């Protein structure tokens, strides 16, 4: 049901029946390594290109979610997913292998919550019984496309972020009761562009979109920030998270700083050289579908709001000196007892 101007409420509370998470060697040394189902020792993952390895991540996460959910791919109506590589080919090639009817999504690093919001909407309105949704990124593939090949060894400024090598997928089903995480609402963001052009400062560019969507969520649903145990952004990093918090404070939203976190700051250790933090379409996907869902099942959190942020730029727009349009999508998740 539509609530307010840009939010949906899911009265049937679709269930996140199972999740799957795969990652690379850098993530294996991060803070959340124990929350991954599969971790690789190198970036090649047995393939002859980084883009093919990128595909492997999405396939692995999807198959892990199906396996843990004890469901065959033939029982899943739709697969919704995306990534950052040209025309989302890694995800499309994963869909070829999965053989599930497919919606390819591009929301940059907001794709994880774009997929979860749409999957929840479809199930809530009886358009499917089971949907697989996810997002992925690969450090070497993404850096090569948007910045410089990692072999180049170019120095990055402190505002830059480290693209996560990882994929996260969720198997969403009708709610059959039981102690499972469920989606309760979603707020769809607007594209915002405040004129930034630096591709090495994604956090700063995306922060206004995150703040706008969070404010819209509370306005549409007539909720107070205290409703949630955790409000977590996708990959604003240190600079973007601080900026978003200031913008939210200016909007009159009193959010407990300890409850306002960022996936890009959660995934890596302090001694890992990630500049401002983690990023990439796989950042919020791996942190949510691995760490945060596990935390909810362990009773750490009852209700969380996940706000995935995306910079909608491309190599073409960067070359043509365009500014960076950004977006953020939010999904609320609750642990059902």
KOLDOVO-193276 format. One record per residue (C-alpha): x, y, z negated; residue in three letters; residue number from 1. Coordinates in steps of 0.001 Angstrom, whole numbers, plus 500000, padded with zeros to 6 digits. Example, Ala and Ser with C-alpha at 12.3 -4.5 7.8 and 13.67 -1.06 7.14 Angstrom:
KOLDOVO-193276
px:512300 | py:495500 | pz:492200 | rest:ALA | nr:1
px:513670 | py:498940 | pz:492860 | rest:SER | nr:2
END
This chain:
KOLDOVO-193276
px:500000 | py:500000 | pz:500000 | rest:UNK | nr:1
px:501187 | py:503514 | pz:500800 | rest:UNK | nr:2
px:501878 | py:505568 | pz:497697 | rest:UNK | nr:3
px:502613 | py:509259 | pz:497990 | rest:UNK | nr:4
px:504342 | py:510444 | pz:501159 | rest:UNK | nr:5
px:507047 | py:507849 | pz:501808 | rest:UNK | nr:6
px:506716 | py:504924 | pz:499411 | rest:UNK | nr:7
px:505123 | py:501483 | pz:499434 | rest:UNK | nr:8
px:503868 | py:499542 | pz:496421 | rest:UNK | nr:9
px:503939 | py:495761 | pz:496790 | rest:UNK | nr:10
px:500924 | py:494487 | pz:494895 | rest:UNK | nr:11
px:501751 | py:490826 | pz:495607 | rest:UNK | nr:12
px:505315 | py:491295 | pz:494269 | rest:UNK | nr:13
px:507300 | py:489236 | pz:496817 | rest:UNK | nr:14
px:509881 | py:486977 | pz:495184 | rest:UNK | nr:15
px:513620 | py:486971 | pz:495815 | rest:UNK | nr:16
px:513672 | py:483190 | pz:495745 | rest:UNK | nr:17
px:517407 | py:482813 | pz:496395 | rest:UNK | nr:18
px:520444 | py:484768 | pz:497526 | rest:UNK | nr:19
px:523749 | py:484007 | pz:499223 | rest:UNK | nr:20
px:526972 | py:486021 | pz:499131 | rest:UNK | nr:21
px:530247 | py:485539 | pz:501012 | rest:UNK | nr:22
px:533408 | py:487645 | pz:500904 | rest:UNK | nr:23
px:537030 | py:488091 | pz:501881 | rest:UNK | nr:24
px:540396 | py:487934 | pz:500104 | rest:UNK | nr:25
px:540284 | py:491487 | pz:498768 | rest:UNK | nr:26
px:536888 | py:490817 | pz:497190 | rest:UNK | nr:27
px:538285 | py:487602 | pz:495716 | rest:UNK | nr:28
px:540606 | py:489807 | pz:493664 | rest:UNK | nr:29
px:537849 | py:492241 | pz:492695 | rest:UNK | nr:30
px:535746 | py:492599 | pz:489557 | rest:UNK | nr:31
px:532800 | py:490616 | pz:490900 | rest:UNK | nr:32
px:534575 | py:487603 | pz:492421 | rest:UNK | nr:33
px:532651 | py:485191 | pz:490194 | rest:UNK | nr:34
px:529361 | py:486360 | pz:491715 | rest:UNK | nr:35
px:530267 | py:485273 | pz:495268 | rest:UNK | nr:36
px:529168 | py:481900 | pz:496620 | rest:UNK | nr:37
px:531982 | py:481751 | pz:499192 | rest:UNK | nr:38
px:535352 | py:483543 | pz:499248 | rest:UNK | nr:39
px:537937 | py:483387 | pz:502030 | rest:UNK | nr:40
px:541712 | py:483401 | pz:501681 | rest:UNK | nr:41
px:542318 | py:485546 | pz:504779 | rest:UNK | nr:42
px:540471 | py:488018 | pz:507006 | rest:UNK | nr:43
px:540480 | py:485719 | pz:510059 | rest:UNK | nr:44
px:538269 | py:483015 | pz:508492 | rest:UNK | nr:45
px:539337 | py:480490 | pz:511101 | rest:UNK | nr:46
px:538361 | py:482716 | pz:514027 | rest:UNK | nr:47
px:540464 | py:484480 | pz:516674 | rest:UNK | nr:48
px:539003 | py:487965 | pz:516125 | rest:UNK | nr:49
px:537819 | py:490019 | pz:513185 | rest:UNK | nr:50
px:534431 | py:490501 | pz:514814 | rest:UNK | nr:51
px:533925 | py:486734 | pz:514993 | rest:UNK | nr:52
px:534956 | py:486496 | pz:511345 | rest:UNK | nr:53
px:532337 | py:489152 | pz:510628 | rest:UNK | nr:54
px:529737 | py:486827 | pz:512163 | rest:UNK | nr:55
px:530942 | py:483971 | pz:509963 | rest:UNK | nr:56
px:530248 | py:486024 | pz:506828 | rest:UNK | nr:57
px:526618 | py:486657 | pz:507788 | rest:UNK | nr:58
px:526027 | py:483035 | pz:508745 | rest:UNK | nr:59
px:527550 | py:481770 | pz:505500 | rest:UNK | nr:60
px:525536 | py:484100 | pz:503275 | rest:UNK | nr:61
px:522326 | py:483216 | pz:505105 | rest:UNK | nr:62
px:522914 | py:479482 | pz:504908 | rest:UNK | nr:63
px:523826 | py:479759 | pz:501226 | rest:UNK | nr:64
px:520535 | py:481539 | pz:500497 | rest:UNK | nr:65
px:518595 | py:478867 | pz:502373 | rest:UNK | nr:66
px:520453 | py:476076 | pz:500585 | rest:UNK | nr:67
px:519952 | py:477565 | pz:497137 | rest:UNK | nr:68
px:516305 | py:478240 | pz:497929 | rest:UNK | nr:69
px:515908 | py:474624 | pz:499051 | rest:UNK | nr:70
px:514350 | py:475750 | pz:502318 | rest:UNK | nr:71
px:514992 | py:474756 | pz:505929 | rest:UNK | nr:72
px:515433 | py:477417 | pz:508595 | rest:UNK | nr:73
px:512340 | py:476099 | pz:510382 | rest:UNK | nr:74
px:510280 | py:477155 | pz:507360 | rest:UNK | nr:75
px:511409 | py:480802 | pz:507599 | rest:UNK | nr:76
px:509309 | py:483085 | pz:509801 | rest:UNK | nr:77
px:511745 | py:485969 | pz:510328 | rest:UNK | nr:78
px:515375 | py:486997 | pz:509903 | rest:UNK | nr:79
px:515993 | py:490732 | pz:509362 | rest:UNK | nr:80
px:519610 | py:491874 | pz:509329 | rest:UNK | nr:81
px:522280 | py:494165 | pz:510629 | rest:UNK | nr:82
px:525838 | py:495457 | pz:510414 | rest:UNK | nr:83
px:528081 | py:498294 | pz:511620 | rest:UNK | nr:84
px:529722 | py:496811 | pz:514707 | rest:UNK | nr:85
px:528696 | py:497806 | pz:518257 | rest:UNK | nr:86
px:525030 | py:496947 | pz:518834 | rest:UNK | nr:87
px:525074 | py:494836 | pz:515626 | rest:UNK | nr:88
px:526492 | py:491917 | pz:517604 | rest:UNK | nr:89
px:527883 | py:489949 | pz:514608 | rest:UNK | nr:90
px:524391 | py:489743 | pz:513100 | rest:UNK | nr:91
px:522797 | py:488980 | pz:516460 | rest:UNK | nr:92
px:525240 | py:486131 | pz:516988 | rest:UNK | nr:93
px:524404 | py:484886 | pz:513501 | rest:UNK | nr:94
px:520738 | py:484950 | pz:514493 | rest:UNK | nr:95
px:521644 | py:482854 | pz:517524 | rest:UNK | nr:96
px:523050 | py:480193 | pz:515220 | rest:UNK | nr:97
px:520246 | py:480417 | pz:512640 | rest:UNK | nr:98
px:517497 | py:480061 | pz:515274 | rest:UNK | nr:99
px:515035 | py:482111 | pz:513221 | rest:UNK | nr:100
px:512853 | py:484803 | pz:514898 | rest:UNK | nr:101
px:514936 | py:487942 | pz:514522 | rest:UNK | nr:102
px:514641 | py:491657 | pz:513911 | rest:UNK | nr:103
px:518012 | py:493382 | pz:514363 | rest:UNK | nr:104
px:518317 | py:496425 | pz:512097 | rest:UNK | nr:105
px:520706 | py:499354 | pz:512069 | rest:UNK | nr:106
px:520735 | py:501666 | pz:509103 | rest:UNK | nr:107
px:524517 | py:501684 | pz:508691 | rest:UNK | nr:108
px:525280 | py:500992 | pz:505025 | rest:UNK | nr:109
px:521591 | py:501421 | pz:504117 | rest:UNK | nr:110
px:520710 | py:498284 | pz:506129 | rest:UNK | nr:111
px:520508 | py:496008 | pz:503077 | rest:UNK | nr:112
px:517597 | py:497917 | pz:501533 | rest:UNK | nr:113
px:516046 | py:498682 | pz:504910 | rest:UNK | nr:114
px:515810 | py:494937 | pz:505448 | rest:UNK | nr:115
px:514563 | py:494183 | pz:501938 | rest:UNK | nr:116
px:511913 | py:496927 | pz:502146 | rest:UNK | nr:117
px:510613 | py:495709 | pz:505507 | rest:UNK | nr:118
px:510684 | py:492052 | pz:504469 | rest:UNK | nr:119
px:508739 | py:492902 | pz:501319 | rest:UNK | nr:120
px:506199 | py:494906 | pz:503313 | rest:UNK | nr:121
px:505638 | py:492052 | pz:505771 | rest:UNK | nr:122
px:505176 | py:489431 | pz:503058 | rest:UNK | nr:123
px:503026 | py:491748 | pz:500943 | rest:UNK | nr:124
px:500684 | py:492182 | pz:503919 | rest:UNK | nr:125
px:500560 | py:488444 | pz:504673 | rest:UNK | nr:126
px:502707 | py:488682 | pz:507786 | rest:UNK | nr:127
px:505002 | py:485859 | pz:506650 | rest:UNK | nr:128
px:505525 | py:483295 | pz:503930 | rest:UNK | nr:129
px:509339 | py:483431 | pz:503950 | rest:UNK | nr:130
px:511853 | py:485921 | pz:505348 | rest:UNK | nr:131
px:515634 | py:485931 | pz:505351 | rest:UNK | nr:132
px:517218 | py:489379 | pz:505163 | rest:UNK | nr:133
px:520791 | py:490574 | pz:504781 | rest:UNK | nr:134
px:523667 | py:492801 | pz:505816 | rest:UNK | nr:135
px:527396 | py:492392 | pz:506355 | rest:UNK | nr:136
px:530637 | py:494242 | pz:507024 | rest:UNK | nr:137
px:534277 | py:493308 | pz:507664 | rest:UNK | nr:138
px:537083 | py:495658 | pz:506673 | rest:UNK | nr:139
px:539351 | py:495109 | pz:509666 | rest:UNK | nr:140
px:536542 | py:495104 | pz:512243 | rest:UNK | nr:141
px:534840 | py:498234 | pz:510899 | rest:UNK | nr:142
px:538045 | py:500205 | pz:510337 | rest:UNK | nr:143
px:539126 | py:499451 | pz:513909 | rest:UNK | nr:144
px:535846 | py:500761 | pz:515288 | rest:UNK | nr:145
px:535379 | py:503891 | pz:513200 | rest:UNK | nr:146
px:538893 | py:504928 | pz:512166 | rest:UNK | nr:147
px:542202 | py:503179 | pz:512954 | rest:UNK | nr:148
px:543168 | py:499492 | pz:513211 | rest:UNK | nr:149
px:544403 | py:498349 | pz:509806 | rest:UNK | nr:150
px:547714 | py:497313 | pz:511434 | rest:UNK | nr:151
px:548321 | py:500984 | pz:512193 | rest:UNK | nr:152
px:548846 | py:501668 | pz:508504 | rest:UNK | nr:153
px:547476 | py:505193 | pz:508637 | rest:UNK | nr:154
px:547385 | py:507081 | pz:505357 | rest:UNK | nr:155
px:543905 | py:507852 | pz:504034 | rest:UNK | nr:156
px:542797 | py:510826 | pz:501953 | rest:UNK | nr:157
px:541440 | py:510386 | pz:498405 | rest:UNK | nr:158
px:537881 | py:510865 | pz:499703 | rest:UNK | nr:159
px:538091 | py:507732 | pz:501885 | rest:UNK | nr:160
px:536494 | py:504430 | pz:500897 | rest:UNK | nr:161
px:537407 | py:500778 | pz:501448 | rest:UNK | nr:162
px:535066 | py:498815 | pz:503708 | rest:UNK | nr:163
px:533879 | py:495658 | pz:501972 | rest:UNK | nr:164
px:534527 | py:492347 | pz:503712 | rest:UNK | nr:165
px:531383 | py:490524 | pz:502745 | rest:UNK | nr:166
px:527786 | py:489620 | pz:503446 | rest:UNK | nr:167
px:524758 | py:489313 | pz:501238 | rest:UNK | nr:168
px:521478 | py:487644 | pz:502147 | rest:UNK | nr:169
px:518190 | py:487121 | pz:500336 | rest:UNK | nr:170
px:515426 | py:484616 | pz:500892 | rest:UNK | nr:171
px:512180 | py:486452 | pz:500227 | rest:UNK | nr:172
px:508994 | py:484439 | pz:499723 | rest:UNK | nr:173
px:505441 | py:484763 | pz:498493 | rest:UNK | nr:174
px:505243 | py:485009 | pz:494730 | rest:UNK | nr:175
px:504467 | py:481602 | pz:493285 | rest:UNK | nr:176
px:505103 | py:482612 | pz:489698 | rest:UNK | nr:177
px:508027 | py:481697 | pz:487513 | rest:UNK | nr:178
px:511036 | py:483601 | pz:486239 | rest:UNK | nr:179
px:512322 | py:485225 | pz:489439 | rest:UNK | nr:180
px:513301 | py:488720 | pz:490618 | rest:UNK | nr:181
px:510474 | py:490379 | pz:492550 | rest:UNK | nr:182
px:510258 | py:493506 | pz:494672 | rest:UNK | nr:183
px:507682 | py:495988 | pz:493409 | rest:UNK | nr:184
px:508068 | py:499090 | pz:495596 | rest:UNK | nr:185
px:510185 | py:500789 | pz:498238 | rest:UNK | nr:186
px:510850 | py:504381 | pz:499242 | rest:UNK | nr:187
px:511888 | py:505019 | pz:502840 | rest:UNK | nr:188
px:514349 | py:507852 | pz:503271 | rest:UNK | nr:189
px:514537 | py:510750 | pz:505700 | rest:UNK | nr:190
px:517561 | py:511477 | pz:507880 | rest:UNK | nr:191
px:519528 | py:514342 | pz:506337 | rest:UNK | nr:192
px:522493 | py:516227 | pz:507765 | rest:UNK | nr:193
px:524213 | py:518996 | pz:505832 | rest:UNK | nr:194
px:526837 | py:519608 | pz:508506 | rest:UNK | nr:195
px:529738 | py:517442 | pz:507315 | rest:UNK | nr:196
px:531998 | py:516070 | pz:510055 | rest:UNK | nr:197
px:534757 | py:514220 | pz:508163 | rest:UNK | nr:198
px:534470 | py:510426 | pz:508721 | rest:UNK | nr:199
px:536822 | py:509968 | pz:505757 | rest:UNK | nr:200
px:534282 | py:511466 | pz:503343 | rest:UNK | nr:201
px:531205 | py:509290 | pz:503740 | rest:UNK | nr:202
px:530267 | py:509584 | pz:500075 | rest:UNK | nr:203
px:530007 | py:513345 | pz:500232 | rest:UNK | nr:204
px:527966 | py:513179 | pz:503422 | rest:UNK | nr:205
px:525516 | py:510576 | pz:502086 | rest:UNK | nr:206
px:524962 | py:512013 | pz:498595 | rest:UNK | nr:207
px:522177 | py:514451 | pz:499609 | rest:UNK | nr:208
px:520221 | py:511645 | pz:501300 | rest:UNK | nr:209
px:520534 | py:509483 | pz:498173 | rest:UNK | nr:210
px:519347 | py:512299 | pz:495911 | rest:UNK | nr:211
px:516432 | py:513109 | pz:498230 | rest:UNK | nr:212
px:515195 | py:509500 | pz:498343 | rest:UNK | nr:213
px:515545 | py:509007 | pz:494583 | rest:UNK | nr:214
px:513607 | py:512218 | pz:493918 | rest:UNK | nr:215
px:510917 | py:511167 | pz:496425 | rest:UNK | nr:216
px:510626 | py:507763 | pz:494737 | rest:UNK | nr:217
px:509874 | py:509257 | pz:491345 | rest:UNK | nr:218
px:507536 | py:511852 | pz:492844 | rest:UNK | nr:219
px:505561 | py:509333 | pz:494928 | rest:UNK | nr:220
px:505225 | py:506740 | pz:492177 | rest:UNK | nr:221
px:504805 | py:509276 | pz:489360 | rest:UNK | nr:222
px:507530 | py:507597 | pz:487334 | rest:UNK | nr:223
px:510220 | py:508843 | pz:484988 | rest:UNK | nr:224
px:513869 | py:507713 | pz:485451 | rest:UNK | nr:225
px:513639 | py:505965 | pz:482070 | rest:UNK | nr:226
px:511369 | py:503401 | pz:483788 | rest:UNK | nr:227
px:514506 | py:501681 | pz:485097 | rest:UNK | nr:228
px:517345 | py:500018 | pz:483237 | rest:UNK | nr:229
px:519648 | py:500795 | pz:486156 | rest:UNK | nr:230
px:519611 | py:503090 | pz:489184 | rest:UNK | nr:231
px:522374 | py:502011 | pz:491539 | rest:UNK | nr:232
px:523402 | py:503648 | pz:494798 | rest:UNK | nr:233
px:524859 | py:501682 | pz:497686 | rest:UNK | nr:234
px:528287 | py:503031 | pz:498398 | rest:UNK | nr:235
px:528653 | py:506686 | pz:497531 | rest:UNK | nr:236
px:531957 | py:506050 | pz:495794 | rest:UNK | nr:237
px:533366 | py:508337 | pz:493127 | rest:UNK | nr:238
px:532916 | py:511631 | pz:494956 | rest:UNK | nr:239
px:529503 | py:510864 | pz:496391 | rest:UNK | nr:240
px:528102 | py:509525 | pz:493130 | rest:UNK | nr:241
px:529185 | py:512607 | pz:491218 | rest:UNK | nr:242
px:527662 | py:514833 | pz:493909 | rest:UNK | nr:243
px:524389 | py:512893 | pz:493941 | rest:UNK | nr:244
px:524108 | py:513113 | pz:490151 | rest:UNK | nr:245
px:524563 | py:516882 | pz:490274 | rest:UNK | nr:246
px:521927 | py:517198 | pz:492998 | rest:UNK | nr:247
px:519473 | py:515094 | pz:490988 | rest:UNK | nr:248
px:520109 | py:517194 | pz:487897 | rest:UNK | nr:249
px:519406 | py:520306 | pz:489963 | rest:UNK | nr:250
px:516099 | py:518708 | pz:490995 | rest:UNK | nr:251
px:515173 | py:518377 | pz:487324 | rest:UNK | nr:252
px:515659 | py:514600 | pz:487067 | rest:UNK | nr:253
px:517194 | py:513655 | pz:483730 | rest:UNK | nr:254
px:518985 | py:510360 | pz:484446 | rest:UNK | nr:255
px:521184 | py:508699 | pz:481841 | rest:UNK | nr:256
px:524676 | py:508724 | pz:483385 | rest:UNK | nr:257
px:525412 | py:505246 | pz:482045 | rest:UNK | nr:258
px:522363 | py:503941 | pz:483918 | rest:UNK | nr:259
px:523377 | py:505656 | pz:487166 | rest:UNK | nr:260
px:525956 | py:503482 | pz:488902 | rest:UNK | nr:261
px:527296 | py:502764 | pz:492384 | rest:UNK | nr:262
px:527984 | py:499456 | pz:494121 | rest:UNK | nr:263
px:531158 | py:500872 | pz:495636 | rest:UNK | nr:264
px:532492 | py:501529 | pz:492138 | rest:UNK | nr:265
px:531370 | py:498185 | pz:490717 | rest:UNK | nr:266
px:532907 | py:495776 | pz:493207 | rest:UNK | nr:267
px:536649 | py:496476 | pz:492891 | rest:UNK | nr:268
px:539128 | py:496708 | pz:490038 | rest:UNK | nr:269
px:540673 | py:500013 | pz:489047 | rest:UNK | nr:270
px:544125 | py:498946 | pz:490262 | rest:UNK | nr:271
px:542912 | py:498046 | pz:493766 | rest:UNK | nr:272
px:543849 | py:500773 | pz:496310 | rest:UNK | nr:273
px:540340 | py:501716 | pz:497436 | rest:UNK | nr:274
px:540611 | py:505516 | pz:497116 | rest:UNK | nr:275
px:537068 | py:506704 | pz:496274 | rest:UNK | nr:276
px:535547 | py:503198 | pz:496129 | rest:UNK | nr:277
px:533965 | py:500531 | pz:498296 | rest:UNK | nr:278
px:531685 | py:501011 | pz:501290 | rest:UNK | nr:279
px:530248 | py:499173 | pz:504292 | rest:UNK | nr:280
px:526930 | py:497476 | pz:505008 | rest:UNK | nr:281
px:528135 | py:494505 | pz:502977 | rest:UNK | nr:282
px:528821 | py:496611 | pz:499874 | rest:UNK | nr:283
px:525325 | py:496982 | pz:498422 | rest:UNK | nr:284
px:524311 | py:493608 | pz:499920 | rest:UNK | nr:285
px:527021 | py:491661 | pz:498083 | rest:UNK | nr:286
px:526745 | py:493568 | pz:494812 | rest:UNK | nr:287
px:522949 | py:493283 | pz:494658 | rest:UNK | nr:288
px:522509 | py:489733 | pz:495917 | rest:UNK | nr:289
px:525426 | py:488501 | pz:493868 | rest:UNK | nr:290
px:526222 | py:490458 | pz:490725 | rest:UNK | nr:291
px:523042 | py:492422 | pz:490001 | rest:UNK | nr:292
px:520614 | py:489573 | pz:490665 | rest:UNK | nr:293
px:522739 | py:487379 | pz:488391 | rest:UNK | nr:294
px:522642 | py:490091 | pz:485729 | rest:UNK | nr:295
px:518864 | py:490264 | pz:485969 | rest:UNK | nr:296
px:518551 | py:486503 | pz:485602 | rest:UNK | nr:297
px:520782 | py:486677 | pz:482524 | rest:UNK | nr:298
px:518517 | py:489291 | pz:480950 | rest:UNK | nr:299
px:520891 | py:492256 | pz:481230 | rest:UNK | nr:300
px:518397 | py:494242 | pz:483321 | rest:UNK | nr:301
px:514605 | py:494063 | pz:483519 | rest:UNK | nr:302
px:513989 | py:496713 | pz:486173 | rest:UNK | nr:303
px:516435 | py:498217 | pz:488652 | rest:UNK | nr:304
px:516218 | py:500678 | pz:491551 | rest:UNK | nr:305
px:518662 | py:499979 | pz:494370 | rest:UNK | nr:306
px:519324 | py:502903 | pz:496726 | rest:UNK | nr:307
px:521417 | py:501910 | pz:499739 | rest:UNK | nr:308
px:522951 | py:504837 | pz:501611 | rest:UNK | nr:309
px:524008 | py:504993 | pz:505255 | rest:UNK | nr:310
px:525967 | py:507369 | pz:507480 | rest:UNK | nr:311
px:524388 | py:507165 | pz:510941 | rest:UNK | nr:312
px:527465 | py:508116 | pz:512918 | rest:UNK | nr:313
px:529187 | py:506251 | pz:515747 | rest:UNK | nr:314
px:532570 | py:506447 | pz:517504 | rest:UNK | nr:315
px:530820 | py:508413 | pz:520250 | rest:UNK | nr:316
px:529361 | py:511036 | pz:517902 | rest:UNK | nr:317
px:532722 | py:511445 | pz:516167 | rest:UNK | nr:318
px:534484 | py:511974 | pz:519505 | rest:UNK | nr:319
px:531848 | py:514533 | pz:520508 | rest:UNK | nr:320
px:532384 | py:516414 | pz:517226 | rest:UNK | nr:321
px:528835 | py:515801 | pz:515992 | rest:UNK | nr:322
px:527943 | py:516251 | pz:512342 | rest:UNK | nr:323
px:527048 | py:513171 | pz:510286 | rest:UNK | nr:324
px:523338 | py:512332 | pz:509813 | rest:UNK | nr:325
px:522682 | py:510205 | pz:506729 | rest:UNK | nr:326
px:519849 | py:508204 | pz:505189 | rest:UNK | nr:327
px:519003 | py:506262 | pz:502036 | rest:UNK | nr:328
px:516364 | py:503617 | pz:501327 | rest:UNK | nr:329
px:515319 | py:502527 | pz:497830 | rest:UNK | nr:330
px:513783 | py:499258 | pz:496613 | rest:UNK | nr:331
px:512681 | py:498570 | pz:493054 | rest:UNK | nr:332
px:513266 | py:495063 | pz:491705 | rest:UNK | nr:333
px:511853 | py:493616 | pz:488503 | rest:UNK | nr:334
px:512568 | py:490385 | pz:486680 | rest:UNK | nr:335
px:509321 | py:488456 | pz:486418 | rest:UNK | nr:336
px:508989 | py:486345 | pz:483277 | rest:UNK | nr:337
END
